[in-house]
Every structure is written in C-alpha cells, then in structure tokens.
Amino acid sequence: MRSLVVLAGCMAVVGCASTPTNAPDWYRQRARTVESSYPDLHSVPRTVNLTLDPSHWAEVQADLAAARAGVEADPRSVWTPADDPNVFLNEARAELERTRLAHEGH
C-alpha cells in the first residue's frame, strides 16, 4: 500500500514538471533550442569504416615521425629541471599564484 502512495506521489511530481501551458516566450525559445540541438539517431551511420591498407598506415606513421622530428628539433621542447629544487618550487608557487589571481579577476 505504501509503495502505491509513493508511486502516485512520483507520478504527480512528474506531471507537474511538464512544460507549462502559459510559458513565457524566452522559455519556449529555449525549449525549441534544446529540442533541436539533439542529434537525430537515425542519421548515425551503421557501417564500420576500417582502413586496412598498409600504405595508408605507412603514410600516417611517416606523418607522425615528421611531427616528432619537428618537436625534437625545437630546443624549447626539452624540459630541463632547475638545479636547485627550491628554485623550481618557488617558480611553481609563483605560477600558481599568477593563475589564481587571473581567475579571481585581479
């Protein structure tokens, strides 16, 4: 019996949560935007597009190797830690403080 009362209460709450009949214009506009922003699941492709061509993956590997060589050639890409750990800690604390102040709007 108690579960029927709880179920009836839940149904009443769900009924109250529906779109009001006298909703303001901004609410109706937002509801249309939300409804139209969901993707149509019928347009999802059901085929699998696997590339098994070895020449394709050789080209991808060559592109990655070229990108890696470019990064390794840049002297700024190599991180070198400070000799003194306190220097590193002070720089890290200063960077954290700058970030905190930037987020607080100072």
C-alpha angles and dihedrals in degrees: 000000000000091000090055090054091049091047091050090050091051091050090051091051092049090049091053092049094063124107111290117241093227097045117159120251094254090055094050091047091051091048090053090049092051093046093049095046096066115095121246106248091206089067094059109112114242096199126093116231106202120172109213096163108123092208090059092053091045088056091048090049091050091051091051092047090051091049090049091050090051092052093045091049091058108089091209091062093073113082115213118191121226115263091232114054090211090061089054092047092049092049091048092049091049091050091049091050092050089050092048092050091047091054093046090054099242 
